[in-house]
Structures are given as structure tokens and as C-alpha cells.
């Protein structure tokens, strides 16, 4: 199996572009959510067929059935693209709703609910109201807007169930603001209560354990990203060097497991994270199966196309070079190349392959027009040239593809190539 990723711009850092792994996995998740999984008995014919948002456009990666050893398949269920701050990890056998209203914290990982708003005044309490400054003095306080009352976060979530405690700060809510502050105030008395002290100690232990869990999780995510980036870099190198990614057999008894796995083994001799992943992790977490490789290659190709199309749209006028050939599956494929002026130089970029429904001039012309229209290119006004080989179906002066395209795009002059 061999995939070619064309270097479409020599003055551009293709490595930096293609290995933006966050974008890559975002695109992978998008395609996986939109595409039904391939049936197992069809995988030896077409491992990956990606149909994108652009009408009439597909990108296909082929393989023979010899590369699909059932023992070699894996799948990834880890999400490595989320770069949001990692929240606390809470493992609870059963969720038990804490006492109190629904508009304050419902789990220990939520933290105290402390809205900073214009608090309403209670007329029976001499128009006193809750004060946001109390959050700084008593960090365990949380405020319910629906009840206009204060609660103790620590006692609601970490109170020993075998100890009888005052319900004011757990379920009922405290709202007698006149008696809130002071040495003899309700806040001070609650703070000194034994059950509250025990709850605060438990909360502190919970936060410490959560930090350890989060640190470990962040470490795993960093290592996962490092490993998958390495796999992506190797796939990129093999694609751009036009060498096969996989061998005939890739099991443990094979003498030639393919370029991807061989290069990973080479890197593992100098990288402990890669070595540990290859030696210790289960097979479904190594990202080396044919299916995963094809997913990554298809996504890399999509990222290249996403760079090509804006350039063609900005250039406006462009020419097209089209050829058709038969692959190893005996499938006729049409290759489309755009030639345009951008950034002070003439560029030739390869957007895609496309399976053809027919080999007659009408079918080939329709495929070309659908591709150009699907990419949002104004082919009627902006196609100024077209180049094909000398076959009659392509260059025929009366009903060839060149003649049919020129009827739709009058400025598209034909040049033999």
C-alpha cells in the first residue's frame, strides 16, 4: 500500500501545517460522527472512504487484504484533542443528591457556588442583604439565588452521615443576615462546630487527591499526544517520500512488518515514551492498525486541501490539468490539478482523486464540473485553461471533454499536455 502526499508549496512548512494534531483529530471526530462504520467483509476492498462536505468529492485509500491481519487491528477511544483545563476527576459508586436547592453545587467537584450579583434585601431584616465580601472571609460559603440563603459547601458534601448536625447550612439555608457576622454570629459558631471542622478536613483531603488524579491524567494525555504525533510524523514522511506504510504481514512472526512499525521501533530506541507504549500498552492503544493509519492519512490529505483551496479562491483565475488512470482495484480514477498564480509565483496543486462513474466525455466532464463547483470555485468565469492528454475522449474537437468544458467555461482554452 502506498499513499502520496504532494508537497504543494515549496516555500511552506508542510510539516508544521500537517502536524497540527488538534485540527487533525477534530476533523477525524467530525468524519467519524458523520460516517457509518465500514462492514468487516468490505474492508479488504476499501479501507477508508472519506466523503467531505464538498459535493461530489471523496478521498480514498486502498489496500490489499493481505495487510489486514485480524490480530493487528486496533482502535482508539482516547480523546487527545481537548485542551480545556482538566477538571477534577470524581469516582463515585452512586450519585447521591446533596441537601439544599438545585441552583448551588450538586457534586463535590463543582466547588462552592458563589455568584456575584446585586443581592436582594430582606425587609424584615432591616433591609440587610448577603455580601459578596463574605466569600473571601468564608470560602466554604455558597449562595442560592432561588432561596436567597447561604449554605456551607463542606457540610453539604463532606459531612459525616453518622453525626447529627445543624441543618441551617446544609438543607434549610441561612438568611438572617443581621446575625451573620461577629464573634457570636452564626458564621463564627458554625465555623467552630466539630462536625464542620471534620467536614473541612475531609474536603481538604478530597482536593489533594483530586490534584494527584488530575496531574496523572495530564501526564497520560501528554504522553498520548507525544506518541500519536510521532506516528503522524512517520506517516507524513512515508507519504511525502512515496514509500509504503505497511508490509505484507505485520504479525510477530513477520520478517518485514512494514515501514511504519519499523520506524517506530527505531524511534523507540531513543524515546522512552514510545518504547513504553509499544511494549506495555494493549494492542488497541497503539494507533498502528491499517484502519487508524488510513484515518490519519485521509485527515492529513484534507488538511492539505484546506490550504490549497483558499489560495485558488484568492487567485481567482486558474487552469486545470486532468488525467485518468486505473488503480490496482481496476477502478478508474480521475486526478485533478489546479494551476494558478499566488504569492508571486505560479503554483500547481493537487486537490484530489475522484472515482469516475464512466469513461465517456459526458461523464468525465460532469465529474470535473462537480469537483470545481463543490470546492466553491467559480469555474464559469475563472477557468482560463485546461490541459489533457491526446486521447480522443479528452481532446476531441467536436464532443471531447475539452469541448464540453469550454461550452460551460468559455475562457478555458485547451492545451495538449
Order of alpha helices (4+ residues) and beta strands (2+ residues): alpha-alpha-beta-beta-alpha-beta-beta-alpha-alpha-alpha-alpha-alpha-alpha-beta-beta-beta-alpha-alpha-beta-alpha-alpha-beta
